[in-house]
Amino acid sequence: MSEKNEAIDACAGGISRYRILAIDKGKLPEAFDAHMDSEFGPVYFKKWGEMFWSAQDLQAKVEGSYNLIALKTDGEYLSHNLLIVDYRGKL
């Protein structure tokens, strides 16, 4: 989906299913039915994904010289380039 909620074609390079979505306060989509506290405030996610947050030491960290955000556990990378999508003012 694009920032305008339109379907788009995209190449696989740099695209993952894992994203950080920035949304306006009070406009949380119903699909995000679980949350956890963080140093930045609550992080909302889909309940079915809770197994990744609680069963493993999942971390989002800035890594490398390009300031990419990696989503990883102690054993593997889930995404080397966690995307940040800004929906503020668009939903």
C-alpha positions in Angstrom: 0.0 0.0 0.0 1.2 3.5 -0.7 1.0 6.4 1.8 -2.3 7.2 0.1 -3.7 3.7 0.8 -3.5 2.8 -2.8 -2.3 -0.6 -4.1 1.1 -0.3 -5.8 3.5 -2.5 -7.7 6.9 -2.7 -6.1 10.1 -4.7 -6.6 11.2 -6.9 -3.8 14.4 -5.0 -3.1 14.2 -3.4 0.4 10.6 -4.4 1.0 9.6 -6.4 4.0 6.3 -7.2 5.7 7.6 -5.4 8.8 6.9 -1.7 9.1 6.7 1.0 11.7 3.5 3.1 10.9 3.3 6.7 12.1 -0.4 7.6 12.6 -2.3 10.4 14.2 -3.2 10.0 17.9 -6.6 8.5 18.3 -6.7 7.0 14.8 -5.5 3.5 15.5 -6.9 1.0 13.0 -8.9 -1.9 14.7 -6.5 -4.4 13.2 -3.9 -3.4 15.7 -5.5 -5.2 18.7 -2.5 -5.6 21.0 0.2 -3.4 22.4 3.4 -3.3 24.4 5.0 -0.5 26.3 8.3 1.0 25.1 10.6 3.8 25.9 8.9 5.7 23.1 5.3 5.0 24.3 3.0 2.2 23.4 3.7 0.1 20.3 0.6 -1.4 18.7 0.6 -4.5 16.7 -1.7 -7.3 15.5 -2.4 -9.8 18.3 -1.3 -12.8 16.2 2.2 -11.3 16.0 2.6 -11.4 19.8 4.5 -14.6 19.6 7.4 -12.8 18.0 7.4 -10.0 20.6 7.2 -12.2 23.7 8.8 -15.5 22.8 12.0 -14.0 21.5 14.2 -11.1 22.4 13.0 -9.1 19.4 14.7 -5.7 18.9 14.6 -2.8 16.4 18.0 -1.2 16.2 19.7 1.4 14.1 22.6 -0.4 12.4 25.2 0.2 9.8 26.5 3.4 8.1 23.2 4.1 6.3 21.2 4.3 9.5 18.9 1.4 8.6 16.6 0.0 11.2 17.0 -3.7 11.6 14.4 -5.9 13.2 16.1 -8.9 14.8 16.4 -11.5 17.5 19.5 -12.9 19.0 19.4 -15.7 16.4 18.3 -14.0 13.1 17.3 -10.9 11.2 13.6 -10.6 10.3 14.3 -7.4 8.3 17.6 -5.6 7.6 15.6 -2.5 6.5 12.5 -1.9 8.7 10.4 0.6 6.8 8.8 3.6 8.4 5.5 4.7 6.8 4.0 8.0 7.7 0.2 8.0 7.6 -0.2 11.1 9.8 -2.9 13.3 8.3 -3.8 10.7 5.7 -6.2 8.3 7.4 
